[in-house]
Amino acid sequence: MHKSLRDFDVIIAGAGPAGSSAAIHLARNDRRVLLVEQKKFPRAKLCGEFISPECRRHFENLGVANAMTNSDPTSITETVFYSSGGHHVTIPSSWFGGPPALGLSRAVMDDVLLRRARECGVEVIEGATITEPILDNEIVRGVKLKINGDEQHHTAPITIDATGRARILTRKLHAGEPKSKPKLIAFKVHLRNTRVAPGACEIYFYRDGYGGLSSVEGDISNLCFIISAEQVKRYHSNPDLVMREMVMKNRRAAYTLAHAQTESEWLSASWERFGRQQPSPAKGLLAIGDSAAFIDPFTGSGMLLAFESGELVADVINRHSKEVEADYTAEYLRKFESRLRISGWLRRAAFKPRLAGIGIALCGASKHFRSRIVRATRSSFNPASRSV
Ligand SMILES: Cc1cc2nc3c(=O)[nH]c(=O)nc-3n(C[C@H](O)[C@H](O)[C@H](O)COP(=O)(O)OP(=O)(O)OC[C@H]3O[C@@H](n4cnc5c(N)ncnc54)[C@H](O)[C@@H]3O)c2cc1C
């Protein structure tokens, strides 16, 4: 038995930073927006919880800057990359432009954004799982969802897939898409008693992966690391063992994590691939955030991409464009394609300790080279342009 509730201008699946920010921008332009989230907030989320400085402009625009500041985030003034042997290179947060980065748990950040969306008039349904798109002649007309055992159908001329790497709506459209085995697994935990340097986000490279440690609110450090599925299997999928046997092979990690105590449950996630998907997988359907492209985590810019694509999609919709799908795709590619490509190159190096070591040495030797790489993972990159 299903209920069909009132129609909306836009339906958004998923209330991560991409979904909630798009909802806020749209609702403030008088769009009737439905935002559907499968979890009940606040909820923990697997993430490095490094909020890059450029996100602060988005917090201002979304009207959540004070709420974020009042949540006691850590100010992060530098990111330090450590090779497994202990060599390091430092990237000051000021190179991204503006104020320091922030360390704040996703439980808090995402909850602040969702509350703001409600305040702006967005209709929010939490604890509801989107199961599939409603299709009419291959055009997406809305979503089907399950809540407390009931099925509901909601319709709108535009639906946005913001379900992160799950890409639930897109995947349902391409049900025949071959599935490959996950090659990478990520783990995350909140810790006490680490020796992470104050104000630093530390990145550790080791065989078959890398990890990040930084402070968040309330004397807690967040450890988040990625490693090949093969290594995880070798250590019986025990995250504590993987941390000790693999992550702590990095000399600096061995020092900072020596007396760490877990303060939360471990979270884990696996995935098949990085990179870009189709920004508009079907007529009536647009994808934002990780559903459109999963950028390599060590660039610390996944949330930035989520905010930027949330802003972009709202901008295109608010312009009353007649060709929403084509316009959004063209603008998405123009804005993000080059940074996604360059981040992909860097990732390949990150998983090879020798290459990562050479990269760290090269970056250490040349400030110019370092700054070029940093900028290339953010804005559109023109190799001919001069560095500042
Ligand atoms: C290991 C790792 C470390 C990272 N570290 C950082 C970092 O330090 N800094 C950074 O900027 N980025 C980082 N990222 C990337 C960042 O986490 C993502 O880019 C960001 O969360 C994307 O936001 P989103 O809104 O697109 O998706 P998400 O944040 O994944 O949100 C998607 C939402 O959709 C909901 N959802 C899923 N399926 C359904 C469904 N069927 N029905 C309803 N709702 C659904 C989920 O519950 C979730 O709330 C990291 C990623 C990984 C994997």
The ligand as a Tripos MOL2 file, in Angstrom:
@<TRIPOS>MOLECULE
LIG
   53    58     1     0     0
SMALL
NO_CHARGES

@<TRIPOS>ATOM
      1 C1         37.8120    7.9310    3.9790 C.3       1 LIG1
      2 C2         37.2490    9.2530    3.5950 C.ar      1 LIG1
      3 C3         37.7280   10.4040    4.1900 C.ar      1 LIG1
      4 C4         37.2290   11.6510    3.8070 C.ar      1 LIG1
      5 N1         37.7160   12.7760    4.4060 N.ar      1 LIG1
      6 C5         37.2880   13.9800    4.0010 C.ar      1 LIG1
      7 C6         37.7770   15.1730    4.6250 C.ar      1 LIG1
      8 O1         38.5410   15.1250    5.5870 O.2       1 LIG1
      9 N2         37.3510   16.3670    4.1260 N.ar      1 LIG1
     10 C7         36.4760   16.4480    3.0880 C.ar      1 LIG1
     11 O2         36.1360   17.5670    2.6770 O.2       1 LIG1
     12 N3         35.9630   15.3380    2.5180 N.ar      1 LIG1
     13 C8         36.3310   14.1170    2.9570 C.ar      1 LIG1
     14 N4         35.8060   12.9900    2.4020 N.ar      1 LIG1
     15 C9         34.7820   13.1260    1.3820 C.3       1 LIG1
     16 C10        33.4370   13.5400    1.9930 C.3       1 LIG1
     17 O3         33.1100   12.6770    3.0520 O.3       1 LIG1
     18 C11        32.3730   13.4770    0.9040 C.3       1 LIG1
     19 O4         32.8560   14.0880   -0.2590 O.3       1 LIG1
     20 C12        31.0970   14.1790    1.3440 C.3       1 LIG1
     21 O5         30.5350   13.5410    2.4720 O.3       1 LIG1
     22 C13        30.0930   14.1720    0.1950 C.3       1 LIG1
     23 O6         28.8920   14.7260    0.6070 O.3       1 LIG1
     24 P1         27.5120   14.2430   -0.0420 P.3       1 LIG1
     25 O7         26.4660   15.1060    0.5510 O.co2     1 LIG1
     26 O8         27.6510   14.1500   -1.5090 O.co2     1 LIG1
     27 O9         27.3310   12.7260    0.4270 O.3       1 LIG1
     28 P2         27.2310   12.1110    1.8910 P.3       1 LIG1
     29 O10        27.8960   12.9830    2.8780 O.co2     1 LIG1
     30 O11        27.6750   10.7080    1.7430 O.co2     1 LIG1
     31 O12        25.6750   12.1530    2.2160 O.3       1 LIG1
     32 C14        24.7720   11.2910    1.5760 C.3       1 LIG1
     33 C15        23.5450   11.1450    2.4510 C.3       1 LIG1
     34 O13        22.5820   10.3610    1.7330 O.3       1 LIG1
     35 C16        21.9660    9.4650    2.6260 C.3       1 LIG1
     36 N5         21.4580    8.3270    1.8530 N.ar      1 LIG1
     37 C17        22.1660    7.3390    1.2510 C.ar      1 LIG1
     38 N6         21.3330    6.4530    0.6560 N.ar      1 LIG1
     39 C18        20.0830    6.8950    0.8840 C.ar      1 LIG1
     40 C19        18.7920    6.4040    0.5250 C.ar      1 LIG1
     41 N7         18.6240    5.2690   -0.1840 N.pl3     1 LIG1
     42 N8         17.7000    7.1170    0.9240 N.ar      1 LIG1
     43 C20        17.8390    8.2660    1.6350 C.ar      1 LIG1
     44 N9         19.0400    8.7620    2.0130 N.ar      1 LIG1
     45 C21        20.1370    8.0910    1.6440 C.ar      1 LIG1
     46 C22        23.0830    9.0760    3.5940 C.3       1 LIG1
     47 O14        22.5680    8.5840    4.8090 O.3       1 LIG1
     48 C23        23.8310   10.4000    3.7510 C.3       1 LIG1
     49 O15        23.3700   11.1490    4.8630 O.3       1 LIG1
     50 C24        36.2320   11.7300    2.8070 C.ar      1 LIG1
     51 C25        35.7260   10.5620    2.2410 C.ar      1 LIG1
     52 C26        36.2000    9.3310    2.6390 C.ar      1 LIG1
     53 C27        35.6460    8.0780    2.0380 C.3       1 LIG1
@<TRIPOS>BOND
     1     1     2 1
     2     2     3 ar
     3     2    52 ar
     4     3     4 ar
     5     4     5 ar
     6     4    50 ar
     7     5     6 ar
     8     6     7 ar
     9     6    13 1
    10     7     8 2
    11     7     9 ar
    12     9    10 ar
    13    10    11 2
    14    10    12 ar
    15    12    13 ar
    16    13    14 ar
    17    14    15 1
    18    14    50 ar
    19    15    16 1
    20    16    17 1
    21    16    18 1
    22    18    19 1
    23    18    20 1
    24    20    21 1
    25    20    22 1
    26    22    23 1
    27    23    24 1
    28    24    25 2
    29    24    26 1
    30    24    27 1
    31    27    28 1
    32    28    29 2
    33    28    30 1
    34    28    31 1
    35    31    32 1
    36    32    33 1
    37    33    34 1
    38    33    48 1
    39    34    35 1
    40    35    36 1
    41    35    46 1
    42    36    37 ar
    43    36    45 ar
    44    37    38 ar
    45    38    39 ar
    46    39    40 ar
    47    39    45 ar
    48    40    41 1
    49    40    42 ar
    50    42    43 ar
    51    43    44 ar
    52    44    45 ar
    53    46    47 1
    54    46    48 1
    55    48    49 1
    56    50    51 ar
    57    51    52 ar
    58    52    53 1
@<TRIPOS>SUBSTRUCTURE
     1 LIG1         1 GROUP 0 **** ****
